[in-house]
Amino acid sequence: MDRTELVERTLGKAADNGAELSAEQTGQIIDALFGTLERPGAIAEVIRSGEAVTVLGFGTFDTDGHRAVFRPGTALVEYLGHGPAPRR
């Protein structure tokens, strides 16, 4: 899935939940979260500052020093059919 498809899918899910966003607004939100080539997004900035970003049920974005790390959350692991998430 590329950025355009992510914007379209997110826009559809937001509309299903009653939100009235344009494709442009949705793209701006995605860029603010994940960043672009020109500027980092909120997640990258927080990780670089030494903190983790946890999206309950989805997972945690973190660093192990210099590498970005993603640890999936329980709900995501179970949704994908891989059984219960390992305990930490």
Secondary structure by P-SEA (a helix, b strand, c coil): ccaaaaaaaaaaaaaaacccccaaaaaaaaaaaccccccccaaaaaaaacbbbbcccbbbbbbcccbbbbbbcaaaaaaacccccccc
